[in-house]
Amino acid sequence: MKHTEEKLQALWDKACLANQELAAFCTLHKIDGDAFGKPEGMAHAVAATNYDRAMFDELADLYNAAAWSARKYCHAVGENKKQDRAWAKKQLNKNPADLVEAA
């Protein structure tokens, strides 16, 4: 089943909100927003939170929420494109005589 534009917009809004929450947390605590994406990964993120476990847990939760919501949006868009391609392929495989009769 194809995702509606309203559902895509809702997923997009959730992804934007999660990203804004992550950015606000990072700004508030002066954390580099890409703490988990650095080559050092975990060690950099732990150091960025001043070795505060509670702060790290909150950062990790916000980071995971932002990544997961973006992934859900991208998956929905990909599913729609996949269905569109399948429909187009099905139309190409139809008998040309059927297409003439339909017109």
The first five atom37 places (N, CA, C, CB, O) and aatype in JSON, in Angstrom:
{
  "aatype": [12, 11, 8, 16, 6, 6, 11, 10, 5, 0, 10, 17, 3, 11, 0, 4, 10, 0, 2, 5, 6, 10, 0, 0, 13, 4, 16, 10, 8, 11, 9, 3, 7, 3, 0, 13, 7, 11, 14, 6, 7, 12, 0, 8, 0, 19, 0, 0, 16, 2, 18, 3, 1, 0, 12, 13, 3, 6, 10, 0, 3, 10, 18, 2, 0, 0, 0, 17, 15, 0, 1, 11, 18, 4, 8, 0, 19, 7, 6, 2, 11, 11, 5, 3, 1, 0, 17, 0, 11, 11, 5, 10, 2, 11, 2, 14, 0, 3, 10, 19, 6, 0, 0],
  "atom_mask": [
    [1, 1, 1, 1, 1],
    [1, 1, 1, 1, 1],
    [1, 1, 1, 1, 1],
    [1, 1, 1, 1, 1],
    [1, 1, 1, 1, 1],
    [1, 1, 1, 1, 1],
    [1, 1, 1, 1, 1],
    [1, 1, 1, 1, 1],
    [1, 1, 1, 1, 1],
    [1, 1, 1, 1, 1],
    [1, 1, 1, 1, 1],
    [1, 1, 1, 1, 1],
    [1, 1, 1, 1, 1],
    [1, 1, 1, 1, 1],
    [1, 1, 1, 1, 1],
    [1, 1, 1, 1, 1],
    [1, 1, 1, 1, 1],
    [1, 1, 1, 1, 1],
    [1, 1, 1, 1, 1],
    [1, 1, 1, 1, 1],
    [1, 1, 1, 1, 1],
    [1, 1, 1, 1, 1],
    [1, 1, 1, 1, 1],
    [1, 1, 1, 1, 1],
    [1, 1, 1, 1, 1],
    [1, 1, 1, 1, 1],
    [1, 1, 1, 1, 1],
    [1, 1, 1, 1, 1],
    [1, 1, 1, 1, 1],
    [1, 1, 1, 1, 1],
    [1, 1, 1, 1, 1],
    [1, 1, 1, 1, 1],
    [1, 1, 1, 0, 1],
    [1, 1, 1, 1, 1],
    [1, 1, 1, 1, 1],
    [1, 1, 1, 1, 1],
    [1, 1, 1, 0, 1],
    [1, 1, 1, 1, 1],
    [1, 1, 1, 1, 1],
    [1, 1, 1, 1, 1],
    [1, 1, 1, 0, 1],
    [1, 1, 1, 1, 1],
    [1, 1, 1, 1, 1],
    [1, 1, 1, 1, 1],
    [1, 1, 1, 1, 1],
    [1, 1, 1, 1, 1],
    [1, 1, 1, 1, 1],
    [1, 1, 1, 1, 1],
    [1, 1, 1, 1, 1],
    [1, 1, 1, 1, 1],
    [1, 1, 1, 1, 1],
    [1, 1, 1, 1, 1],
    [1, 1, 1, 1, 1],
    [1, 1, 1, 1, 1],
    [1, 1, 1, 1, 1],
    [1, 1, 1, 1, 1],
    [1, 1, 1, 1, 1],
    [1, 1, 1, 1, 1],
    [1, 1, 1, 1, 1],
    [1, 1, 1, 1, 1],
    [1, 1, 1, 1, 1],
    [1, 1, 1, 1, 1],
    [1, 1, 1, 1, 1],
    [1, 1, 1, 1, 1],
    [1, 1, 1, 1, 1],
    [1, 1, 1, 1, 1],
    [1, 1, 1, 1, 1],
    [1, 1, 1, 1, 1],
    [1, 1, 1, 1, 1],
    [1, 1, 1, 1, 1],
    [1, 1, 1, 1, 1],
    [1, 1, 1, 1, 1],
    [1, 1, 1, 1, 1],
    [1, 1, 1, 1, 1],
    [1, 1, 1, 1, 1],
    [1, 1, 1, 1, 1],
    [1, 1, 1, 1, 1],
    [1, 1, 1, 0, 1],
    [1, 1, 1, 1, 1],
    [1, 1, 1, 1, 1],
    [1, 1, 1, 1, 1],
    [1, 1, 1, 1, 1],
    [1, 1, 1, 1, 1],
    [1, 1, 1, 1, 1],
    [1, 1, 1, 1, 1],
    [1, 1, 1, 1, 1],
    [1, 1, 1, 1, 1],
    [1, 1, 1, 1, 1],
    [1, 1, 1, 1, 1],
    [1, 1, 1, 1, 1],
    [1, 1, 1, 1, 1],
    [1, 1, 1, 1, 1],
    [1, 1, 1, 1, 1],
    [1, 1, 1, 1, 1],
    [1, 1, 1, 1, 1],
    [1, 1, 1, 1, 1],
    [1, 1, 1, 1, 1],
    [1, 1, 1, 1, 1],
    [1, 1, 1, 1, 1],
    [1, 1, 1, 1, 1],
    [1, 1, 1, 1, 1],
    [1, 1, 1, 1, 1],
    [1, 1, 1, 1, 1]
  ],
  "atom_positions": [
    [[0.84, -1.18, 0.0], [0.0, 0.0, 0.0], [0.89, 1.24, 0.0], [-0.96, 0.0, 1.22], [1.84, 1.36, 0.78]],
    [[0.56, 2.15, -0.87], [1.35, 3.37, -1.01], [1.06, 4.32, 0.16], [1.06, 4.05, -2.36], [-0.08, 4.46, 0.6]],
    [[2.13, 4.95, 0.63], [1.98, 5.92, 1.72], [1.38, 7.21, 1.17], [3.34, 6.2, 2.41], [1.79, 7.7, 0.12]],
    [[0.41, 7.75, 1.89], [-0.23, 8.98, 1.44], [0.68, 10.17, 1.7], [-1.59, 9.18, 2.16], [1.63, 10.1, 2.48]],
    [[0.38, 11.26, 1.03], [1.15, 12.48, 1.23], [1.05, 12.96, 2.67], [0.68, 13.58, 0.26], [2.0, 13.51, 3.23]],
    [[-0.13, 12.77, 3.29], [-0.31, 13.17, 4.69], [0.59, 12.35, 5.61], [-1.78, 13.02, 5.11], [1.17, 12.89, 6.55]],
    [[0.69, 11.05, 5.34], [1.55, 10.2, 6.17], [3.01, 10.58, 5.98], [1.34, 8.7, 5.84], [3.77, 10.64, 6.95]],
    [[3.4, 10.83, 4.73], [4.78, 11.26, 4.49], [5.08, 12.57, 5.2], [5.03, 11.4, 2.98], [6.17, 12.74, 5.76]],
    [[4.14, 13.49, 5.17], [4.33, 14.78, 5.83], [4.45, 14.59, 7.35], [3.17, 15.73, 5.5], [5.26, 15.25, 8.0]],
    [[3.63, 13.69, 7.91], [3.69, 13.41, 9.35], [5.04, 12.8, 9.71], [2.55, 12.46, 9.78], [5.63, 13.17, 10.73]],
    [[5.54, 11.88, 8.9], [6.85, 11.28, 9.15], [7.95, 12.33, 9.04], [7.12, 10.12, 8.16], [8.9, 12.34, 9.83]],
    [[7.83, 13.21, 8.06], [8.81, 14.28, 7.88], [8.81, 15.22, 9.09], [8.51, 15.08, 6.6], [9.86, 15.61, 9.59]],
    [[7.6, 15.57, 9.55], [7.5, 16.46, 10.71], [8.13, 15.84, 11.94], [6.03, 16.8, 10.98], [8.8, 16.52, 12.71]],
    [[7.91, 14.52, 12.14], [8.52, 13.83, 13.29], [10.03, 13.82, 13.17], [7.99, 12.39, 13.39], [10.74, 14.02, 14.16]],
    [[10.54, 13.6, 11.96], [11.99, 13.59, 11.76], [12.58, 14.97, 12.04], [12.33, 13.15, 10.31], [13.64, 15.09, 12.66]],
    [[11.89, 16.01, 11.59], [12.38, 17.38, 11.83], [12.35, 17.71, 13.32], [11.52, 18.4, 11.05], [13.29, 18.31, 13.84]],
    [[11.28, 17.32, 14.0], [11.17, 17.59, 15.44], [12.26, 16.87, 16.22], [9.79, 17.16, 15.95], [12.88, 17.45, 17.11]],
    [[12.5, 15.6, 15.88], [13.55, 14.83, 16.57], [14.92, 15.47, 16.33], [13.55, 13.36, 16.1], [15.74, 15.53, 17.24]],
    [[15.15, 15.93, 15.12], [16.42, 16.57, 14.81], [16.57, 17.9, 15.54], [16.56, 16.78, 13.3], [17.65, 18.24, 16.0]],
    [[15.47, 18.64, 15.66], [15.51, 19.91, 16.39], [15.79, 19.68, 17.87], [14.18, 20.67, 16.23], [16.54, 20.44, 18.49]],
    [[15.19, 18.63, 18.44], [15.44, 18.3, 19.86], [16.9, 17.93, 20.07], [14.53, 17.14, 20.32], [17.52, 18.35, 21.05]],
    [[17.46, 17.16, 19.15], [18.87, 16.79, 19.25], [19.75, 18.03, 19.14], [19.24, 15.77, 18.16], [20.68, 18.21, 19.91]],
    [[19.45, 18.88, 18.17], [20.25, 20.1, 17.98], [20.15, 21.01, 19.19], [19.79, 20.85, 16.72], [21.15, 21.61, 19.6]],
    [[18.96, 21.14, 19.77], [18.79, 21.98, 20.96], [19.59, 21.43, 22.13], [17.3, 22.09, 21.34], [20.23, 22.2, 22.86]],
    [[19.57, 20.12, 22.33], [20.32, 19.49, 23.42], [21.82, 19.74, 23.22], [20.03, 17.97, 23.49], [22.54, 20.09, 24.16]],
    [[22.28, 19.54, 21.98], [23.7, 19.73, 21.69], [24.12, 21.18, 21.89], [24.02, 19.28, 20.27], [25.2, 21.45, 22.4]],
    [[23.28, 22.11, 21.48], [23.58, 23.53, 21.65], [23.61, 23.89, 23.13], [22.54, 24.39, 20.91], [24.5, 24.6, 23.59]],
    [[22.61, 23.4, 23.88], [22.53, 23.69, 25.31], [23.77, 23.22, 26.05], [21.29, 23.04, 25.9], [24.29, 23.92, 26.92]],
    [[24.25, 22.03, 25.71], [25.39, 21.44, 26.42], [26.72, 21.63, 25.68], [25.15, 19.96, 26.65], [27.74, 21.06, 26.06]],
    [[26.69, 22.45, 24.61], [27.9, 22.73, 23.83], [28.58, 21.45, 23.34], [28.89, 23.55, 24.68], [29.79, 21.26, 23.49]],
    [[27.76, 20.58, 22.76], [28.25, 19.32, 22.21], [28.27, 19.43, 20.7], [27.38, 18.1, 22.67], [27.31, 19.92, 20.1]],
    [[29.36, 18.97, 20.1], [29.42, 18.92, 18.64], [28.29, 18.02, 18.17], [30.82, 18.39, 18.14], [28.19, 16.88, 18.6]],
    [[27.44, 18.52, 17.28], [26.25, 17.79, 16.85], [26.55, 16.48, 16.17], [0.0, 0.0, 0.0], [25.68, 15.62, 16.07]],
    [[27.78, 16.31, 15.7], [28.15, 15.08, 15.01], [29.02, 14.2, 15.9], [28.89, 15.41, 13.7], [29.9, 13.49, 15.41]],
    [[28.76, 14.24, 17.19], [29.61, 13.52, 18.14], [29.69, 12.03, 17.83], [29.1, 13.73, 19.56], [30.75, 11.42, 17.95]],
    [[28.56, 11.43, 17.44], [28.58, 9.99, 17.16], [29.14, 9.68, 15.78], [27.18, 9.42, 17.28], [29.58, 8.56, 15.53]],
    [[29.13, 10.66, 14.89], [29.57, 10.42, 13.53], [31.06, 10.55, 13.32], [0.0, 0.0, 0.0], [31.56, 10.24, 12.24]],
    [[31.77, 11.0, 14.32], [33.22, 11.16, 14.2], [33.89, 9.78, 14.1], [33.8, 11.95, 15.42], [33.31, 8.78, 14.51]],
    [[35.08, 9.75, 13.54], [35.78, 8.46, 13.44], [36.0, 7.81, 14.81], [37.13, 8.65, 12.75], [36.03, 6.58, 14.93]],
    [[36.15, 8.64, 15.85], [36.36, 8.09, 17.19], [35.06, 7.53, 17.76], [36.93, 9.16, 18.14], [35.09, 6.7, 18.67]],
    [[33.92, 7.98, 17.22], [32.61, 7.46, 17.6], [32.31, 7.58, 19.08], [0.0, 0.0, 0.0], [32.19, 8.68, 19.62]],
    [[32.19, 6.45, 19.72], [31.75, 6.35, 21.11], [32.65, 7.14, 22.06], [31.7, 4.89, 21.55], [32.16, 7.86, 22.93]],
    [[33.95, 7.02, 21.89], [34.87, 7.71, 22.79], [34.69, 9.22, 22.7], [36.32, 7.34, 22.46], [34.73, 9.92, 23.72]],
    [[34.48, 9.73, 21.51], [34.26, 11.17, 21.33], [32.94, 11.61, 21.98], [34.26, 11.54, 19.83], [32.87, 12.66, 22.62]],
    [[31.91, 10.8, 21.8], [30.6, 11.14, 22.38], [30.65, 11.13, 23.9], [29.52, 10.16, 21.89], [30.06, 11.99, 24.54]],
    [[31.35, 10.17, 24.48], [31.48, 10.11, 25.94], [32.25, 11.33, 26.44], [32.19, 8.79, 26.39], [31.86, 11.94, 27.44]],
    [[33.32, 11.68, 25.77], [34.1, 12.85, 26.17], [33.29, 14.13, 25.99], [35.41, 12.93, 25.37], [33.4, 15.06, 26.79]],
    [[32.49, 14.19, 24.94], [31.68, 15.39, 24.67], [30.65, 15.64, 25.77], [30.97, 15.26, 23.31], [30.24, 16.77, 26.0]],
    [[30.24, 14.58, 26.45], [29.27, 14.72, 27.54], [29.96, 14.84, 28.9], [28.3, 13.53, 27.55], [29.32, 14.7, 29.94]],
    [[31.24, 15.1, 28.88], [32.02, 15.25, 30.12], [31.92, 14.02, 31.0], [31.55, 16.48, 30.9], [31.92, 14.12, 32.23]],
    [[31.85, 12.87, 30.39], [31.81, 11.58, 31.08], [30.63, 11.45, 32.03], [33.1, 11.37, 31.86], [30.67, 10.68, 33.0]],
    [[29.58, 12.19, 31.75], [28.34, 12.13, 32.54], [27.42, 11.1, 31.89], [27.64, 13.55, 32.62], [26.93, 11.3, 30.78]],
    [[27.21, 10.0, 32.59], [26.44, 8.9, 32.02], [25.0, 9.3, 31.7], [26.44, 7.73, 32.97], [24.49, 8.93, 30.65]],
    [[24.35, 10.04, 32.58], [22.97, 10.46, 32.34], [22.88, 11.35, 31.11], [22.41, 11.2, 33.57], [21.96, 11.22, 30.29]],
    [[23.84, 12.27, 30.98], [23.85, 13.15, 29.81], [24.12, 12.34, 28.54], [24.9, 14.26, 29.98], [23.5, 12.58, 27.5]],
    [[25.04, 11.39, 28.63], [25.32, 10.54, 27.48], [24.09, 9.74, 27.08], [26.5, 9.6, 27.78], [23.78, 9.62, 25.89]],
    [[23.39, 9.18, 28.07], [22.18, 8.4, 27.76], [21.13, 9.27, 27.07], [21.6, 7.8, 29.05], [20.48, 8.82, 26.13]],
    [[20.97, 10.49, 27.53], [20.01, 11.39, 26.91], [20.45, 11.74, 25.49], [19.84, 12.67, 27.75], [19.62, 11.77, 24.57]],
    [[21.73, 12.01, 25.3], [22.26, 12.3, 23.97], [22.04, 11.11, 23.04], [23.75, 12.66, 24.05], [21.62, 11.28, 21.89]],
    [[22.34, 9.92, 23.53], [22.17, 8.72, 22.71], [20.7, 8.51, 22.35], [22.72, 7.49, 23.45], [20.39, 8.16, 21.21]],
    [[19.8, 8.72, 23.3], [18.37, 8.58, 23.02], [17.91, 9.57, 21.96], [17.56, 8.77, 24.3], [17.17, 9.21, 21.04]],
    [[18.33, 10.82, 22.08], [17.95, 11.84, 21.1], [18.55, 11.54, 19.73], [18.39, 13.23, 21.58], [17.89, 11.7, 18.7]],
    [[19.79, 11.12, 19.73], [20.47, 10.79, 18.47], [19.77, 9.61, 17.78], [21.96, 10.46, 18.71], [19.54, 9.63, 16.57]],
    [[19.44, 8.58, 18.56], [18.76, 7.41, 18.0], [17.35, 7.77, 17.52], [18.69, 6.29, 19.04], [16.91, 7.26, 16.48]],
    [[16.65, 8.61, 18.24], [15.3, 9.02, 17.83], [15.36, 9.8, 16.52], [14.64, 9.89, 18.92], [14.52, 9.59, 15.63]],
    [[16.33, 10.68, 16.38], [16.48, 11.45, 15.14], [16.82, 10.53, 13.98], [17.56, 12.53, 15.3], [16.26, 10.67, 12.89]],
    [[17.73, 9.61, 14.2], [18.13, 8.69, 13.13], [16.97, 7.76, 12.75], [19.35, 7.86, 13.56], [16.74, 7.51, 11.57]],
    [[16.26, 7.25, 13.73], [15.17, 6.31, 13.47], [14.02, 7.0, 12.74], [14.66, 5.71, 14.78], [13.46, 6.43, 11.81]],
    [[13.68, 8.21, 13.14], [12.57, 8.9, 12.48], [12.95, 9.26, 11.04], [12.17, 10.19, 13.26], [12.11, 9.17, 10.14]],
    [[14.18, 9.65, 10.8], [14.63, 9.92, 9.44], [14.62, 8.64, 8.6], [16.04, 10.54, 9.44], [14.25, 8.66, 7.43]],
    [[15.03, 7.54, 9.21], [15.04, 6.25, 8.51], [13.62, 5.83, 8.13], [15.69, 5.16, 9.38], [13.4, 5.31, 7.03]],
    [[12.66, 6.05, 9.02], [11.26, 5.7, 8.72], [10.74, 6.52, 7.56], [10.37, 5.9, 9.96], [10.03, 6.0, 6.69]],
    [[11.07, 7.81, 7.53], [10.63, 8.66, 6.42], [11.25, 8.18, 5.11], [11.0, 10.14, 6.69], [10.55, 8.02, 4.11]],
    [[12.55, 7.96, 5.12], [13.24, 7.52, 3.9], [12.71, 6.17, 3.42], [14.75, 7.42, 4.15], [12.59, 5.95, 2.21]],
    [[12.41, 5.28, 4.33], [11.86, 3.98, 3.97], [10.49, 4.14, 3.29], [11.74, 3.07, 5.21], [10.22, 3.48, 2.29]],
    [[9.64, 5.01, 3.83], [8.31, 5.23, 3.26], [8.43, 5.81, 1.85], [7.49, 6.18, 4.15], [7.71, 5.38, 0.94]],
    [[9.32, 6.77, 1.66], [9.52, 7.36, 0.34], [10.04, 6.3, -0.63], [10.51, 8.56, 0.42], [9.6, 6.23, -1.77]],
    [[10.98, 5.48, -0.16], [11.51, 4.41, -0.99], [10.45, 3.39, -1.38], [0.0, 0.0, 0.0], [10.43, 2.91, -2.51]],
    [[9.57, 3.07, -0.45], [8.47, 2.13, -0.75], [7.55, 2.71, -1.81], [7.67, 1.81, 0.53], [7.12, 2.0, -2.72]],
    [[7.25, 4.0, -1.71], [6.42, 4.63, -2.73], [7.07, 4.58, -4.11], [6.13, 6.09, -2.35], [6.41, 4.29, -5.1]],
    [[8.37, 4.86, -4.16], [9.08, 4.82, -5.44], [9.11, 3.4, -5.99], [10.51, 5.36, -5.27], [8.96, 3.2, -7.2]],
    [[9.3, 2.44, -5.12], [9.33, 1.04, -5.54], [7.98, 0.65, -6.15], [9.67, 0.11, -4.34], [7.94, -0.02, -7.18]],
    [[6.89, 1.06, -5.51], [5.57, 0.75, -6.03], [5.3, 1.47, -7.35], [4.5, 1.12, -5.01], [4.67, 0.9, -8.24]],
    [[5.77, 2.7, -7.47], [5.62, 3.43, -8.73], [6.36, 2.74, -9.87], [6.12, 4.87, -8.57], [5.84, 2.62, -10.98]],
    [[7.58, 2.27, -9.58], [8.35, 1.56, -10.6], [7.68, 0.25, -10.99], [9.78, 1.3, -10.11], [7.63, -0.1, -12.16]],
    [[7.15, -0.46, -10.0], [6.46, -1.72, -10.28], [5.23, -1.48, -11.14], [6.06, -2.43, -8.97], [4.96, -2.24, -12.06]],
    [[4.48, -0.41, -10.85], [3.3, -0.1, -11.65], [3.69, 0.24, -13.08], [2.51, 1.07, -11.02], [3.06, -0.22, -14.03]],
    [[4.75, 1.06, -13.24], [5.21, 1.44, -14.58], [5.68, 0.22, -15.36], [6.35, 2.47, -14.49], [5.4, 0.1, -16.56]],
    [[6.38, -0.69, -14.69], [6.85, -1.91, -15.35], [5.66, -2.78, -15.77], [7.79, -2.7, -14.43], [5.66, -3.37, -16.85]],
    [[4.67, -2.84, -14.91], [3.48, -3.61, -15.23], [2.77, -3.03, -16.45], [2.53, -3.65, -14.02], [2.28, -3.77, -17.3]],
    [[2.73, -1.7, -16.54], [2.11, -1.05, -17.69], [2.88, -1.35, -18.97], [2.03, 0.46, -17.46], [2.28, -1.54, -20.03]],
    [[4.22, -1.41, -18.89], [5.03, -1.71, -20.06], [4.85, -3.14, -20.52], [6.5, -1.45, -19.77], [4.95, -3.44, -21.71]],
    [[4.58, -4.04, -19.58], [4.44, -5.45, -19.91], [3.04, -5.82, -20.41], [4.78, -6.27, -18.71], [2.8, -6.96, -20.82]],
    [[2.12, -4.88, -20.36], [0.78, -5.17, -20.84], [0.8, -5.39, -22.34], [-0.18, -4.03, -20.47], [1.69, -4.91, -23.05]],
    [[-0.17, -6.1, -22.81], [-0.32, -6.36, -24.23], [-0.64, -5.04, -24.93], [-1.43, -7.42, -24.5], [-1.56, -4.34, -24.52]],
    [[0.11, -4.67, -25.98], [-0.17, -3.41, -26.68], [-1.6, -3.31, -27.2], [0.79, -3.25, -27.83], [-2.15, -2.21, -27.28]],
    [[-2.19, -4.41, -27.54], [-3.58, -4.39, -28.03], [-4.51, -3.94, -26.92], [-4.01, -5.79, -28.56], [-5.47, -3.22, -27.18]],
    [[-4.25, -4.36, -25.68], [-5.07, -3.94, -24.54], [-4.96, -2.43, -24.32], [-4.65, -4.7, -23.26], [-5.94, -1.77, -23.96]],
    [[-3.76, -1.9, -24.53], [-3.56, -0.47, -24.33], [-4.33, 0.34, -25.4], [-2.05, -0.13, -24.37], [-4.86, 1.41, -25.12]],
    [[-4.36, -0.18, -26.62], [-5.09, 0.51, -27.69], [-6.58, 0.49, -27.38], [-4.82, -0.15, -29.07], [-7.26, 1.5, -27.56]],
    [[-7.1, -0.66, -26.92], [-8.52, -0.76, -26.59], [-8.88, 0.17, -25.43], [-8.88, -2.22, -26.23], [-9.96, 0.76, -25.42]],
    [[-8.0, 0.31, -24.46], [-8.28, 1.17, -23.3], [-8.35, 2.64, -23.72], [-7.2, 0.97, -22.22], [-9.1, 3.42, -23.13]],
    [[-7.57, 3.01, -24.72], [-7.55, 4.41, -25.16], [-8.79, 4.68, -25.96], [-6.28, 4.73, -26.0], [-8.99, 5.79, -26.44]]
  ]
}
